[in-house]
C-alpha cells in the first residue's frame, strides 16, 4: 500500500490485482448462464430496479485510487472509487479530474459507463473523454484492457452510456488537470432567457467573460425573468471563503451575492450538501431543522437513501393521498439540448412542467473536428454545442392523466429538438425509438462480441425495463 502527500492511503497495484482475481473467482463460481449484477451499497440511479434474488458480485475491494502520477497528470483508479475519494487523493497533488460530477458518491466507473457532466464540461467535455484506458470485466467473464486504438477499440467507444450492459470497469486510467487553492464565482443575472443564452454562446466561443478567462460555467433558471450564469475562475488570493456545508444553502447565495469565493474542494461539492435544491423536499432547508441535523448527514448520499426507501415502500405518498393530495409523478431528468434549440426547450418546459429551479450546464465534446472519437450509444455531434438541462422534482398526476405522461412529453420534446436524455432515471421509449436514439445497430454488434450469452441485461431492459 502507498500513501499520498496528504496521508490518504492508495490501494497500490498488488492489492488491486488481488481484488480483480477475487472478482473473477466470484464470477466463475456463479452458475453458468446466470445473470450478472453488482452488489452495490449505494447507487445514483433514479429508476427502480427489479430484484432477481441472485447474489451480486461483491466489488467492495475495488473502491480506491491505485496510483497517481503527478508529473504525467494521470491517475489509475478502481471502478467503484467514488469521486469524493478520488478528489481527495488528487487535490493532495494540486490536481483534479477533468470533469467532477456534482455528487460525492458517484463512482468513476459509473460516470464513464453512464454519463457525467459538470461546470468544466464546456471545456473538458464528458468524463469518458479523459479516459486513456480501461480494464473491463465483460459478460463473457474476461478482463479486457480497452483503449482508443487496438483490438477492443469498439468496446472503448461503446462503453459510455452502456450502464453496465456491456461490462463493468475495474480499472481506469484518467487524465488530470492542475488546480489552484480557491475559486472566485461571479453570479451574472439575466432578466430574459434569450440574453442568457446569447451570453452563453459567446462564452463557449471565447472561454472568456469581459476579457477574463473562465474555468467553470453553469447556470440556474429560477423563472423566465430571473436566471443566472455562474462563472468561476481559479485564484490563489481571496478576501474571504464562504461555507455552504452546513448552515448556509449554496443555491440561495446565487440570488443574494454578485461575487463569492470557495475553496476548490468546496466548489467541486457545492451542489452535494443540498442535492442541488432537492433537500427542500426533505425539510432540511428549514432553519430549525437545519440547526439540529448534524453536518455529516447533509449530503446527497443520505437524501438518496431516504428517497429510495420511500420509492420501495411508498409510506409518505400513501399518507399524502389519505390527506387528499393528488398522486405524484417523479420527474427527475437531465437532457442535452443543442445550444441553438435550448431557448425553445426552456420556453416549452416553463409553460408545461411546473418545476423550478432548473439547472443549466453547457457541454462541448472535447474531441472536435476531423478524427473526433464517435460515442455511438450517446451520439452527440462533435461539432455542436449543447446545454444540459436538469430538473428534479415531482408533479401532480391530474385527473384523467396517468403516471409517466409528463416524462413521455419531455422525451418527445427533447427528440423533436435534436437532443438526448440521460438514462439514469425513468425512461418510457418504445423499443424501436429507443434503439434509434441510443446506437442500436452498433450496440447489438458489440454486445454480441463481448456478452455473447446475454448474462448482462441489455441497455433497453435496464433503462426502460428497469432490470
C-alpha positions in Angstrom: 0.0 0.0 0.0 1.2 3.5 -0.8 0.3 6.9 0.7 -0.1 10.2 -1.0 1.2 13.5 0.3 -2.0 14.1 2.4 -1.7 10.8 4.2 -4.5 9.2 2.4 -3.9 5.5 1.6 -3.7 4.5 -2.0 -4.6 0.9 -3.0 -1.4 0.1 -4.9 -1.1 -2.4 -7.7 -0.6 -5.5 -5.6 -3.9 -5.1 -3.7 -5.7 -4.1 -6.9 -4.6 -7.2 -8.7 -5.7 -9.4 -5.7 -9.1 -7.7 -5.8 -9.5 -8.4 -9.5 -8.5 -12.0 -9.0 -11.2 -12.4 -6.3 -13.8 -10.8 -8.6 -13.1 -13.2 -11.4 -13.3 -16.1 -8.9 -16.7 -14.9 -7.8 -17.9 -14.8 -11.4 -16.5 -18.3 -12.0 -18.5 -19.6 -9.0 -21.8 -18.3 -10.4 -23.9 -20.9 -12.2 -23.3 -20.9 -16.0 -25.7 -18.6 -17.7 -27.0 -16.9 -14.6 -27.4 -13.1 -14.8 -24.5 -11.0 -13.6 -25.1 -7.9 -11.4 -23.1 -6.0 -8.9 -23.8 -5.9 -5.2 -23.5 -2.2 -4.6 -24.2 -0.4 -1.3 -25.1 2.9 -2.9 -26.5 4.0 -6.3 -27.1 7.3 -8.0 -29.7 5.7 -10.4 -33.2 7.0 -10.1 -35.1 4.3 -11.8 -36.3 1.4 -9.6 -34.8 -2.0 -10.5 -36.5 -5.3 -10.4 -34.9 -7.8 -7.9 -33.5 -11.1 -9.2 -33.0 -12.9 -6.0 -29.5 -13.9 -7.1 -26.5 -12.6 -5.2 -24.5 -9.9 -7.0 -20.7 -9.6 -7.4 -19.0 -8.1 -4.3 -17.0 -5.2 -5.7 -16.2 -3.5 -2.3 -12.5 -4.1 -2.7 -12.5 -2.1 -6.0 -13.2 1.3 -4.4 -9.9 3.2 -4.2 -7.2 5.1 -6.1 -4.4 2.8 -7.2 -1.8 5.3 -8.1 -1.3 8.9 -9.1 1.4 10.2 -11.4 1.6 13.9 -10.6 4.2 14.5 -13.4 2.2 12.9 -16.1 -1.0 14.2 -14.6 -2.7 10.8 -14.6 -4.5 8.6 -12.1 -5.1 4.8 -12.0 -8.4 4.3 -10.3 -10.6 1.4 -9.4 -14.1 1.3 -11.0 -16.0 1.6 -7.7 -14.0 4.6 -6.4 -16.2 7.5 -5.6 -15.4 10.9 -6.8 -15.2 12.1 -3.2 -12.3 9.6 -2.6 -10.7 10.4 -6.0 -10.8 14.2 -5.5 -9.3 14.0 -2.0 -6.4 12.0 -3.5 -5.8 14.2 -6.5 -6.2 17.5 -4.7 -3.3 16.5 -2.4 -1.2 16.8 -5.6 -2.7 20.0 -6.8 -4.7 18.2 -9.4 -8.3 17.2 -10.2 -10.2 15.0 -12.7 -11.0 17.0 -15.8 -14.8 16.7 -15.0 -16.1 16.1 -11.5 -19.8 15.2 -11.4 -21.8 17.0 -8.8 -22.5 14.3 -6.2 -19.8 12.8 -4.0 -20.8 9.2 -4.2 -20.9 8.9 -8.0 -18.3 6.4 -8.9 -15.7 6.9 -11.6 -16.9 3.7 -13.3 -20.5 4.8 -13.0 -19.8 8.2 -14.6 -18.0 6.6 -17.5 -20.4 3.8 -18.2 -23.3 6.3 -17.6 -22.8 10.0 -18.2 -21.4 12.7 -16.0 -21.2 16.4 -16.5 -20.2 19.5 -14.6 -19.3 23.1 -15.0 -15.9 22.3 -16.6 -17.7 20.4 -19.4 -17.8 23.4 -21.7 -14.0 23.0 -21.9 -13.3 19.4 -20.9 -16.4 17.5 -22.4 -17.7 14.4 -20.6 -15.8 12.2 -18.1 -15.2 9.4 -20.6 -13.3 11.7 -22.9 -10.4 12.0 -20.4 -10.1 8.2 -20.1 -6.9 6.8 -21.6 -7.6 3.1 -21.0 -9.9 0.8 -19.0 -9.9 -2.8 -17.7 -13.4 -4.1 -18.2 -15.0 -7.3 -16.8 -17.2 -8.4 -19.7 -20.3 -10.6 -19.6 -18.1 -13.4 -21.0 -16.1 -13.3 -17.8 -12.9 -11.8 -19.4 -10.9 -8.9 -18.1 -10.0 -6.9 -21.2 -7.8 -3.8 -21.4 -9.5 -1.4 -23.8 -8.1 1.7 -25.4 -9.0 4.2 -28.1 -7.0 2.2 -30.6 -6.4 -1.5 -30.9 -8.3 -4.8 -30.8 -11.0 -3.6 -28.4 -11.5 0.0 -29.6 -15.1 -0.8 -30.4 -15.8 -1.6 -26.7 -13.9 1.5 -25.7 -16.2 3.7 -27.8 -19.4 1.8 -26.9 -18.8 1.6 -23.2 -20.0 5.2 -22.4 -23.8 5.1 -21.8 -23.9 1.3 -21.7 -24.8 1.3 -17.9 -23.1 -2.0 -17.2 -24.8 -3.8 -20.0 -21.5 -4.5 -21.8 -19.4 -5.0 -18.7 -18.0 -3.3 -15.6 -14.9 -1.1 -15.3 -12.5 -2.5 -12.7 -9.6 0.0 -13.5 -9.5 3.3 -15.4 -6.6 5.5 -16.3 -7.7 9.1 -16.5 -6.1 12.4 -17.2 -5.9 15.1 -14.5 -5.7 18.9 -14.6 -4.0 21.3 -12.3 -5.9 23.4 -9.8 -5.3 26.4 -7.6 -6.4 26.9 -4.0 -9.6 28.8 -4.4 -12.3 29.6 -6.9 -13.9 33.0 -7.5 -17.5 32.9 -8.5 -19.5 35.6 -10.4 -23.3 35.4 -10.4 -24.4 37.2 -13.6 -28.2 37.8 -13.6 -30.3 37.9 -16.7 -33.9 39.2 -17.0 -34.6 37.2 -20.2 -33.5 33.7 -21.3 -32.6 34.9 -24.8 -30.0 37.2 -23.2 -28.6 34.5 -21.0 -28.3 32.1 -24.0 -26.6 34.7 -26.1 -24.0 35.3 -23.4 -23.6 31.5 -23.1 -22.9 31.2 -26.8 -20.2 33.9 -26.5 -18.6 32.1 -23.6 -18.5 28.8 -25.5 -16.8 30.6 -28.4 -14.2 32.6 -26.3 -13.9 30.9 -22.9 -13.9 34.5 -21.5 -16.3 37.0 -19.9 -15.5 40.7 -20.0 -12.0 39.9 -21.2 -11.2 37.4 -18.3 -10.7 33.7 -18.7 -13.4 31.5 -17.2 -12.7 28.0 -15.9 -16.2 26.8 -15.0 -19.7 27.7 -16.2 -23.1 26.6 -15.1 -26.4 28.4 -14.6 -29.7 28.4 -12.8 -33.2 29.4 -14.1 -35.5 30.4 -11.3 -38.1 31.9 -13.6 -38.2 33.2 -17.2 -37.3 36.6 -15.9 -34.7 35.6 -13.3 -31.8 33.4 -14.4 -28.1 33.4 -13.7 -24.8 32.2 -15.2 -22.3 31.3 -12.5 -18.8 32.0 -13.9 -16.0 30.6 -11.9 -12.2 31.1 -12.1 -9.3 29.6 -10.2 -7.4 32.0 -7.9 -4.7 31.9 -5.3 -6.0 35.0 -3.4 -9.3 35.5 -1.7 -10.7 38.2 0.6 -12.9 35.5 2.4 -14.1 32.0 1.9 -17.8 31.0 2.2 -19.0 27.8 3.7 -22.1 26.0 2.3 -21.5 22.7 4.0 -23.9 23.2 6.9 -26.0 26.2 7.9 -26.0 28.1 4.6 -27.6 27.0 1.3 -25.4 27.3 -1.8 -28.1 27.9 -4.5 -29.7 30.7 -2.5 -26.4 32.5 -2.5 -26.6 32.8 -6.3 -29.6 35.2 -5.8 -28.0 37.0 -2.9 -24.4 37.7 -3.9 -22.8 39.1 -7.1 -19.5 37.5 -6.2 -18.3 34.7 -3.9 -15.3 32.7 -3.0 -14.9 29.0 -2.2 -12.1 26.6 -1.6 -11.6 24.4 -4.6 -12.9 21.3 -2.7 -16.0 23.1 -1.6 -16.6 24.4 -5.1 -16.4 20.9 -6.5 -19.0 19.7 -3.9 -21.1 22.9 -3.7 -24.2 21.1 -5.0 -23.9 18.0 -2.9 -24.8 19.5 0.5 -28.4 20.1 -0.6 -28.5 17.8 -3.6 -28.8 20.9 -5.7 -32.1 22.1 -4.1 -33.8 18.8 -3.7 -33.2 18.7 0.0 -36.1 21.1 0.5 -38.5 18.2 -0.1 -36.9 16.6 3.0 -37.4 19.8 5.0 -33.7 20.3 5.8 -33.7 23.7 4.3 -35.9 24.9 7.1 -33.7 26.8 9.6 -35.0 25.0 12.6 -34.4 21.6 11.0 -31.0 22.6 9.7 -30.0 23.7 13.2 -30.4 20.2 14.6 -29.3 18.0 11.7 -25.6 17.0 12.1 -23.4 18.3 9.3 -22.4 14.8 8.3 -25.9 14.0 7.3 -26.2 16.9 4.9 -25.1 15.1 1.7 -26.7 13.6 -1.3 -25.9 10.0 -0.2 -28.2 10.4 2.8 -31.0 12.0 0.8 -30.8 9.3 -1.9 -31.1 6.6 0.7 -34.3 8.2 2.1 -35.8 8.6 -1.4 -35.0 5.0 -2.4 -36.7 3.8 0.9 -39.8 5.8 0.0 -39.8 4.5 -3.6 -39.8 0.9 -2.2 -42.4 1.4 0.5 -44.5 4.5 -0.5 -45.3 5.4 3.0 -45.2 9.2 2.6 -47.1 9.1 -0.7 -49.8 7.0 0.9 -50.1 9.4 3.8 -50.4 12.4 1.5 -53.1 10.7 -0.6 -55.0 10.0 2.6 -54.9 13.7 3.3 -56.5 14.4 -0.1 -53.4 15.2 -2.1 -53.1 14.1 -5.8 -50.7 11.3 -6.6 -47.3 12.4 -7.9 -45.3 11.6 -11.0 -41.5 11.7 -10.5 -39.8 13.9 -13.0 -36.1 13.5 -12.4 -34.2 14.1 -15.6 -31.1 15.5 -17.3 -31.3 16.2 -21.0 -28.8 17.5 -23.5 -30.3 20.0 -26.0 -28.4 21.6 -28.9 -27.5 25.2 -27.9 -29.5 26.7 -30.7 -32.6 24.9 -29.6 -32.2 25.4 -25.8 -34.4 28.5 -25.7 -37.2 26.6 -27.4 -37.0 23.8 -24.9 -36.9 26.1 -21.9 -39.9 28.0 -23.2 -41.8 24.8 -23.7 -40.7 23.4 -20.3 -41.6 26.5 -18.3 -45.1 26.6 -19.8 -45.7 22.9 -19.5 -43.9 21.5 -16.4 -44.4 23.1 -13.0 -40.8 22.6 -11.8 -38.2 25.1 -10.7 -35.4 25.9 -10.4 -33.7 24.4 -13.5 -30.0 23.7 -13.8 -28.1 24.6 -17.0 -24.6 23.3 -17.9 -23.0 23.9 -21.3 -21.2 21.0 -23.0 -18.7 20.9 -25.8 -17.3 17.5 -26.6 -13.6 17.5 -26.0 -12.7 15.8 -29.3 -13.7 18.1 -32.1 -13.4 18.1 -35.9 -11.7 15.5 -38.1 -10.7 12.4 -36.2 -13.1 13.0 -33.3 -14.0 9.8 -31.5 -17.5 8.7 -32.0 -19.6 7.7 -28.9 -22.3 5.6 -30.6 -24.5 5.0 -27.6 -25.0 8.7 -27.0 -24.4 10.2 -30.4 -23.9 13.9 -29.7 -22.4 15.9 -32.7 -18.7 16.6 -32.1 -19.0 20.0 -33.8 -22.1 21.1 -32.0 -22.5 22.8 -28.6 -25.1 21.5 -26.2 -26.7 22.6 -22.9 -27.6 20.1 -20.2 -30.9 21.0 -18.7 -31.5 19.3 -15.3 -34.8 19.2 -13.4 -35.5 17.0 -10.4 -38.9 17.0 -8.7 -42.4 15.6 -8.9 -45.6 16.9 -10.4 -49.3 16.2 -9.6 -51.0 13.5 -11.7 -54.1 15.4 -12.7 -57.5 13.7 -13.1 -57.6 11.9 -16.4 -53.8 11.6 -16.7 -51.6 8.7 -15.9 -48.2 8.3 -14.3 -45.5 8.9 -16.9 -47.4 11.3 -19.1 -45.2 14.3 -18.3 -42.0 12.2 -18.8 -43.2 11.0 -22.1 -44.0 14.6 -23.2 -40.5 15.6 -22.2 -39.0 12.7 -24.2 -40.9 13.7 -27.3 -39.9 17.4 -27.0 -36.2 16.5 -26.4 -36.2 14.3 -29.5 -38.0 16.9 -31.6 -35.3 19.4 -30.8 -32.4 17.1 -31.6 -31.4 16.3 -28.1 -30.9 13.2 -25.9 -31.7 12.4 -22.3 -29.6 10.6 -19.8 -30.7 7.2 -18.8 -30.1 7.2 -15.0 -33.8 7.8 -14.3 -37.2 6.8 -15.7 -37.5 6.2 -19.4 -40.6 5.4 -21.4 -39.5 4.9 -25.0 -40.8 2.1 -27.1 -38.0 -0.3 -28.1 -37.8 0.8 -31.8 -37.5 4.5 -30.8 -35.0 3.7 -28.0 -32.6 1.9 -30.2 -32.8 4.6 -32.9 -31.7 7.2 -30.4 -29.1 5.1 -28.5 -26.9 3.5 -31.2 -28.9 0.2 -31.5 -27.1 -1.2 -34.5 -23.6 -0.7 -33.1 -24.7 -1.7 -29.7 -26.1 -5.0 -31.0 -22.8 -5.8 -32.7 -20.6 -5.0 -29.7 -23.0 -6.8 -27.3 -22.7 -10.0 -29.4 -18.9 -9.9 -29.2 -18.4 -9.1 -25.5 -21.5 -10.7 -23.9 -22.5 -13.5 -26.4 -24.6 -15.4 -23.8 -26.5 -12.3 -22.7 -25.5 -12.6 -19.0 -25.8 -8.9 -18.6 -29.2 -7.3 -19.3 -29.2 -5.2 -22.4 -29.5 -1.4 -22.3 -33.2 -1.2 -23.2 -34.0 -3.8 -20.5 -32.1 -1.8 -17.9 -33.2 1.7 -18.9 -36.8 1.1 -19.7 -37.5 -2.4 -18.3 -35.7 -1.4 -15.0 -33.8 -4.7 -14.8 
